[in-house]
Amino acid sequence: MNSGSYVTLPVKPIPVSREVDVVVIGGGASGIGAAISAAANGARTLLIEQRGFLGGMGTVSLVPAFCPFTDKEKPIIRGVGMALMERMKRACKEDFQREYEDTLDWVPIDPEVLKRVYDDALLEQGVELLYHTFVSEVLMSANNRRVDGVVVVNKSGRSLVRCSYIIDATGDADIAAMAGAPFQKGGEQGELQPGSMCYLLANVDRKSFATFLEESGDSGQLHQTVERAIEEGALPEGRKSISGLAWVSDYLVGVNFGHVFGIDGTKAEDLTRGAIEGRRLAERQLRFFRDYVPGFEGAHMVASGEQLGIRETRRIEGDYVLKAEDFMEARSFPDDIARNAYYIDIHMATSKGNMTFTHLPPGQSHGVPYRVLLPLGLDNIWVPGRAASSDRAVQGSLRVMPNCFAMGQASGTAAALALRIDGGSRDVLIAELQAKLVEQGAWLGESFAEGSVG
Ligand SMILES: Cc1cc2nc3c(=O)[nH]c(=O)nc-3n(C[C@H](O)[C@H](O)[C@H](O)COP(=O)(O)OP(=O)(O)OC[C@H]3O[C@@H](n4cnc5c(N)ncnc54)[C@H](O)[C@@H]3O)c2cc1C
């Protein structure tokens, strides 16, 4: 938004505060995977995050659980992401450890534990962390194909971070967009999936809730109870069930429920409205829980997301655009850097719309090619995560945290390999990248293991 008038600020020199090999912008799942892997492979790595902690949507917006790491038969997202989830489990209370020890799908997030696990994991790997810092501009090379540095703004002032390689893990492709990369946003009419304000409820009684489900025959997502509350005006029109309840303990539950429509997560004004509307909706939902759901009579909201959870903004146009057909046919590619089996999960753009779900059969997954990380026209940037290059349908699947870790791991490893040869993102030898990923715990599919992709 602007008021229509412009001013020209005086030209002022700014200090160069840091010079690093790889700068990762954004500390969500994709940035975490990228920073750990770049550093593990020898690059001097700096991670810049606007908040005071890591985790992105999983901690900032209290998204309550990790989506599946398996294809329902075996783990397919391994490597950095799975190791971090396991580390979170080990750092949780004993009852959490016991309950989720063998679980790889839908493991609840204990956000305070996870923040500390992430801090430690990145610091141990030698990543430099710079929190409370926002990237506002890019410094382009003379031919406009490389980003030579990013302008950061924080309490210390405004400065330039000079770097050889950039990993744009902002989830919104902020940096690639500033550097001129082409992108798509939302659907054909510009419609976007809604945001959700997730929160944590304490003082709930899981046993009473389980008894209620058993006796009432309602589903774990409370379809019947939510429909009744909508009919009686206790909840607004919209999705007729709860997206997810994630039990962190028998008395603490993470909630992902309901939608805030018409929010563009790349606009501060929309994010502001989203935060206010999201909190208002969460309060109404709290009253619903107390009044309608046994076990929740004394529920106490201890935290809501610092930011409305954002499902969809920009998708870069990369060297390859991963398409719905690739998903449906479970295709593999010669340059696969990960596998994905999560279902296509597109939330409706308005309260009258419908949700779209498309599942692959158990045991099946498709490949995620390296090219989806490479924005057109730029030679030293990777864009893993929610904004990677795909059509809208595939974004509805690729965007979940396990995939973001895997794409991040591939980006960070590739940046470190590019550094070794002093080359660009497209000079990385795919076989070397794949071998490195496998050596460092990633899984690229049976066909890769057998050496016959195509
Ligand atoms: C309501 C909701 C429910 C979901 N449910 C699940 C679920 O159950 N399980 C699951 O696995 N996934 C779920 N997802 C999807 C998943 O959480 C996100 O898609 C995923 O976290 C995206 O990861 P990312 O690293 O690409 O971006 P993000 O997690 O958004 O991280 C981006 C980070 O970059 C920082 N940043 C952005 N711009 C700048 C800048 N200019 N300067 C500095 N820092 C910047 C942000 O502060 C943020 O920390 C859900 C998403 C939503 C919104």
The ligand as an SDF file (V2000), in Angstrom:
LIG
                    3D

 53 58  0  0  0  0  0  0  0  0999 V2000
   -2.2530  -22.8670    9.7860 C   0  0  0  0  0  0  0  0  0  0  0  0
   -1.2060  -23.7370    9.2080 C   0  0  0  0  0  0  0  0  0  0  0  0
   -1.1860  -25.0700    9.5380 C   0  0  0  0  0  0  0  0  0  0  0  0
   -0.1880  -25.8930    9.0550 C   0  0  0  0  0  0  0  0  0  0  0  0
   -0.1390  -27.1830    9.4780 N   0  0  0  0  0  0  0  0  0  0  0  0
    0.9780  -27.8920    9.2590 C   0  0  0  0  0  0  0  0  0  0  0  0
    1.1900  -29.1200    9.9460 C   0  0  0  0  0  0  0  0  0  0  0  0
    0.3530  -29.5880   10.7100 O   0  0  0  0  0  0  0  0  0  0  0  0
    2.3880  -29.7440    9.7600 N   0  0  0  0  0  0  0  0  0  0  0  0
    3.3430  -29.2720    8.8910 C   0  0  0  0  0  0  0  0  0  0  0  0
    4.3880  -29.9050    8.7740 O   0  0  0  0  0  0  0  0  0  0  0  0
    3.1410  -28.1380    8.1950 N   0  0  0  0  0  0  0  0  0  0  0  0
    2.0090  -27.4160    8.3910 C   0  0  0  0  0  0  0  0  0  0  0  0
    1.8330  -26.2120    7.7730 N   0  0  0  0  0  0  0  0  0  0  0  0
    2.7890  -25.7610    6.7330 C   0  0  0  0  0  0  0  0  0  0  0  0
    4.1170  -25.3030    7.2760 C   0  0  0  0  0  0  0  0  0  0  0  0
    4.0400  -24.8970    8.6180 O   0  0  0  0  0  0  0  0  0  0  0  0
    4.7410  -24.1530    6.4700 C   0  0  0  0  0  0  0  0  0  0  0  0
    4.3980  -24.1980    5.1180 O   0  0  0  0  0  0  0  0  0  0  0  0
    6.2550  -24.2580    6.6130 C   0  0  0  0  0  0  0  0  0  0  0  0
    6.5770  -23.9720    7.9640 O   0  0  0  0  0  0  0  0  0  0  0  0
    6.9880  -23.3230    5.6850 C   0  0  0  0  0  0  0  0  0  0  0  0
    8.3450  -23.3370    6.0150 O   0  0  0  0  0  0  0  0  0  0  0  0
    9.3240  -22.2590    5.4270 P   0  0  0  0  0  0  0  0  0  0  0  0
   10.6330  -22.4910    6.0770 O   0  0  0  0  0  0  0  0  0  0  0  0
    9.2510  -22.2630    3.9420 O   0  0  0  0  0  0  0  0  0  0  0  0
    8.6980  -20.8420    5.8950 O   0  0  0  0  0  0  0  0  0  0  0  0
    8.3050  -20.3160    7.3480 P   0  0  0  0  0  0  0  0  0  0  0  0
    8.0300  -21.4080    8.3030 O   0  0  0  0  0  0  0  0  0  0  0  0
    7.2260  -19.3110    7.1190 O   0  0  0  0  0  0  0  0  0  0  0  0
    9.6050  -19.5580    7.8260 O   0  0  0  0  0  0  0  0  0  0  0  0
   10.0380  -18.3560    7.2350 C   0  0  0  0  0  0  0  0  0  0  0  0
   10.8640  -17.5700    8.2380 C   0  0  0  0  0  0  0  0  0  0  0  0
   11.4530  -16.4590    7.5780 O   0  0  0  0  0  0  0  0  0  0  0  0
   11.3630  -15.3100    8.3890 C   0  0  0  0  0  0  0  0  0  0  0  0
   11.3630  -14.1530    7.4690 N   0  0  0  0  0  0  0  0  0  0  0  0
   10.4860  -13.9320    6.4680 C   0  0  0  0  0  0  0  0  0  0  0  0
   10.8210  -12.8280    5.7840 N   0  0  0  0  0  0  0  0  0  0  0  0
   11.9390  -12.3460    6.3700 C   0  0  0  0  0  0  0  0  0  0  0  0
   12.7760  -11.2270    6.0970 C   0  0  0  0  0  0  0  0  0  0  0  0
   12.5450  -10.4020    5.0600 N   0  0  0  0  0  0  0  0  0  0  0  0
   13.8540  -11.0000    6.9030 N   0  0  0  0  0  0  0  0  0  0  0  0
   14.1140  -11.8490    7.9450 C   0  0  0  0  0  0  0  0  0  0  0  0
   13.3510  -12.9410    8.2350 N   0  0  0  0  0  0  0  0  0  0  0  0
   12.2990  -13.1870    7.4480 C   0  0  0  0  0  0  0  0  0  0  0  0
   10.0610  -15.5110    9.1420 C   0  0  0  0  0  0  0  0  0  0  0  0
   10.0540  -14.7760   10.3490 O   0  0  0  0  0  0  0  0  0  0  0  0
   10.0220  -17.0160    9.3760 C   0  0  0  0  0  0  0  0  0  0  0  0
   10.6200  -17.3790   10.5990 O   0  0  0  0  0  0  0  0  0  0  0  0
    0.8190  -25.3710    8.1940 C   0  0  0  0  0  0  0  0  0  0  0  0
    0.7940  -24.0280    7.8440 C   0  0  0  0  0  0  0  0  0  0  0  0
   -0.1990  -23.2020    8.3440 C   0  0  0  0  0  0  0  0  0  0  0  0
   -0.1770  -21.7530    8.0080 C   0  0  0  0  0  0  0  0  0  0  0  0
  1  2  1  0
  2  3  1  0
  2 52  2  0
  3  4  2  0
  4  5  1  0
  4 50  1  0
  5  6  2  0
  6  7  1  0
  6 13  1  0
  7  8  2  0
  7  9  1  0
  9 10  1  0
 10 11  2  0
 10 12  1  0
 12 13  2  0
 13 14  1  0
 14 15  1  0
 14 50  1  0
 15 16  1  0
 16 17  1  0
 16 18  1  0
 18 19  1  0
 18 20  1  0
 20 21  1  0
 20 22  1  0
 22 23  1  0
 23 24  1  0
 24 25  2  0
 24 26  1  0
 24 27  1  0
 27 28  1  0
 28 29  2  0
 28 30  1  0
 28 31  1  0
 31 32  1  0
 32 33  1  0
 33 34  1  0
 33 48  1  0
 34 35  1  0
 35 36  1  0
 35 46  1  0
 36 37  1  0
 36 45  1  0
 37 38  2  0
 38 39  1  0
 39 40  1  0
 39 45  2  0
 40 41  1  0
 40 42  2  0
 42 43  1  0
 43 44  2  0
 44 45  1  0
 46 47  1  0
 46 48  1  0
 48 49  1  0
 50 51  2  0
 51 52  1  0
 52 53  1  0
M  END
$$$$
